[in-house]
Each structure stands twice: as structure tokens, then as C-alpha cells.
Amino acid sequence: MINLARDDIISSPIMSFSDILHRYLLSPLLSVSSQTTTTLSSNNKSRKPISSSVFSYLNDFDIDPTTGFMPNKPLPNRLPKLFKPWEEALASAPFLLSLGDDNDDEALAKRESSRLWRLKLVNGPILPIDSLLDDVPCLQRAHHVLAFLVHFYMHSIPLNGSSEPLVVPASLAVPLVAVSDRLGIAPILTFADTVLWNWTLKDSSKPLSADNIEPQTLFTQSDDERNFYNCCASIELRGVEALRIILDYDNMSSSFTGDSDFTLYSDPDEETHTIQRISEALARLARVVDELTEILQSVRSTCDPHAFYFRIRPWFRGSDANGPDSPGWVFEGVDPSRQLELSGPSAGQSSTMHALDVFLDVDHQLAKPRLPAPSEQNRRADHTFMTRMRKYMPGKHQEFLLYLASHHRPVRDLASRTHPLRQPYDSVVLALKRFRDQHMRIACLYVVSMSRSAAATIRGGCPVGAMMMEQMQQQQQQRESDHVAIFQRQPVRGTGGNELSCLLKASRDATVRTLLSGNIN
């Protein structure tokens, strides 16, 4: 086992920084007895520590050894005094605003306060962000605040049927783009804003865990929205164990030499031992992914589908939420020639799930000849979706995924050449398939079924069934009937404007084609 102190690594005259990263970033087994270790607490389970010798290199990618892609402590509760107008606008928004397409009495009563809230932002100054540029947590807080403000602003505007683009005022658009450029992330609400950066500790005397965090910012102030974010955060925290196994694998696979043939060292005992360790790591990874599926399924008992679809999800919609027919958003004061990514938050922006895809070599772009052959629906799906979703991740996390894809020894190739590893590898792929099967069921329950129900056309927010139907006037009922007929002819889209069921099935089927059993490539 290699045992080098950090100073020894940095001072080495014959190793480039990329060599150092390749050899030591993915080597959590470099621990020595004198080094300190940290244990992750999530779901009340202890985690095997990652050695402190890896800490600084993980930090290069803004990854914490104990919390993964989530920060190891909450972001600041508020930005410095200069940015008080942003913070005050965000604090008041949930109480003054309502969805612009919500016509129930409570929502209509907020129309005037919504208009005045938006007007204040329209007339507000463009605040300079220079003082934040070298403070990453404050930059993340600024992105979080501005992105939520943009979605509060845009979705509180009453709908008038116009096809003209909607305008994001310069007081929000200009600083949000500047902050986003600095962080390397899309200038829109993202998974990072709603989950990774959207939490605080319930009890500051206790460590970060899935049971000890709560969201900082909510559109609806509802338990359903709170529980939805907590479910996503729990998946990220449990996913740290998956990330650790991926990092461990690269160290273990170093016993194999050569870029493609995976030639073994001559010692047969070492060969057997290494294969056994990799096999056990893959078995652990399969169990972790199954636990992620259990966490995902748990959302059904804590977040009501009606509340999610009618009250929460509309706030998430991005500029292209209605697909090609979306009027789009214009960012006032920003160079109009810039092609901004404005699709809104999606589970497809989780770096944890992308890391699993990279590690297992899941081919979402249909670039590799694998079986079973893609269906016609698979071919119709947006094959660039997963790649595009990386632009909505923090820049450092994007860099990590690129690094992982280009530097680690492909486990799929190794397993295809090493018979004892084929079944353990396939067990991880099948676990990921089960996760995506569950994701499809959740999407069907929370989005597809809701969108195709007759009650989905009642813009009074969350439907309450027949009782509300009986209260509708005949003219209103006729308009709703017409709306249903039109809606059912249209594809159900995700918050980013993609055909939802087509996209999710394509992702699941790409995972199936990753299996080695019965495959050709």
C-alpha cells in the first residue's frame, strides 16, 4: 500500500498535477494510522471513512468526503447588507404571491400584492456582485436567492394567452447571469438551488444527517414541498457511500495494467484477492443503489401527488416548460446573443446519479451497439438530455464527472473480461434499473396521472374531486372539457419541456442495455 504525505506528493518533481489527481484522488485507501478520518452520518447509519489524504483533492471538485456533492455545512442564512433587497424580496414572496394561473379566491386576493412585489423588482437597482466573487458559499447563496426570485417573479404573472416572451427584469437577470458564470452553472433554478444548497440544520449541535436538515426556502411553505426536498437530499447523502465505492474501485483496479487488456500481475494470489475485493465492492454498491430506491419510494407517503402537481411543480417550470411552443423568457440587460440554459430544476441534474452512469458506462446517447436494440420510442427521445443536464450542475461537479469519465478504468470493460465480475457488475446495473423503474412509477403517479385527470383542468390549485366539480358553473365545465380534450392530445412534459414518459423510458432502457448478460458490446 502506498503511503505518501501530501507534501511528498506536491513536491514530487516528476509528476504533473493531472498525474497526481489520477493516482491519488481516486485512492481512498491511502490512509495511515496517524491521519484523521471522518464518518458520514446519514439515515442513522455509520459510514466507512475516507482518508484525510484525499480531502484536498476532493475539494478541488467541491466534493466533501462526508457529504458528497452537498456542502458540509449550511450556506449563509443571508447575504451581506448590500444585498438586503434580494433577501427581503425572497422572504416576503411566499406570503405575497400566488401562481399566475391559479384562480381560486385566495390566489385572486393576492393579485395586487403580487403586482406590487414584481413592480418593486422591475424598478430595483442592478446590484454589483464584485464583493462575492471570491466567496463560494455566498455566491451559492446568491444563486439560490436570485434563482428562486426569478421563478417567483415569472410564475406569479397572470396568464393572458400571449405568445410573446416574458421578461426577467434586469435587477434579477444581470446579477444572476454574472453569479452563474462565476459558478459555472445555468442562470435558472436548479437541483443545486432546491436541494444541495437549500438546507439548514434542525439542531446545530448535531452532525449533518438526513434526519437533521430542513429546507431554507419554499415556494408554498407546505409540508409536501418540504418533504419532497428532504427526500432528494436523503438520496444525495446516502449516495455518498456509492461515491466512496466508485473511488475505491479505481484504487483496486490499479492491480490491472494496460489500458485495454487489463493484464494481471503475475502473482495469482494477488489476482484472486483483487477480483474478490472488486466483486465485494460491486455487491455493496448494488445494495446502496437499492437503498436509494427505497428512499425515492418513501416520497409517496410524505408528499401528496395533487399538492405536488398543482401547488409545487408549477413554480419549477423553466423557460421551455411547454416544449417547442413555449414563448420563452428574455433576460433584460443580458446580451441577447447568449444562449442561456433555462430549463429549470430536474432530478436529471443530480451529480450522484450521473456518477453512477459514468462508472457503469450507461450509454444514454445510443452511441454504442448494445442489445436489446433501441425501440422507436427510445430513438425519438432527447438523447442529449443527460449531457445537457450537466450544465445545470455546479461547474466543479461537471469537472469531476469529466475527470471520472476520462481517468478511471472502465468497470464494464474489466467485468466483461473477468468472468467472476460479470454477475456482480450486472447486479449493480439491475439495481440502477430498479431505481429508474421506481422513478417512472413516481413520475406516472405525480405528473402523468395528474395531468390527464379531468380535475387537472381546475385552476383552483389542488383538486378535491367531485365536491369541487359540483360547485362549478355550466359554462366553466364546458371550458374545462375543451381543455381536457386539447391537453390529452399533447405530450406530458417535464419541467424542462421534454416528453416525460418517453425520456424516462429511454433512460431506463439505456440502463438495461448496459447489462453484460446477453449483450454483444
Secondary structure, 3 states (H helix, E strand, C coil): CCCCCHHHHHHCCCCCHHHHHHHHHCCCCCCCCCCCEECCEECCEECCCEEHHHHHHHHCCCCECCCECCCCCCCCCCCCHHHHHHHHHHHHHHHHCCCCCCCCHHHHHCHHHHHHHHHHHHCCCCCCCHHHCCCHHHHHHHHHHHHHHHHHHHHCCCCCCCCCCEEECHHHHHHHHHHHHHHCCCCCCCHHHHHHCCCEECCCCCCCCHHHEECCCCCCCCHHHHHHHHHHHHHHHHHHHHHHHHHHHHHHHHHEECCCCCEECCCHHHHHHHHHHHHHHHHHHHHHHHHHHHHHHHHHHCCCHHHHHHHHHHHHCCCCCCHHHCCCEEECCCCCCCCCCCCCCCHHHCHHHHHHHHHHCCCCCCCCCCCCCCCHHHHHCCCCHHHHHHHHCCHHHHHHHHHHHHHCCCHHHHHHHCHHHHHHHHHHHHHHHHHHHHHHHHHHHHHHHHHCCHHHHCCCCCCCCHHHHHHCCHHHHHHHHHHHHHHHCCCCECCCCCEHHHHHHHHHHHHHCCCCCCCCC
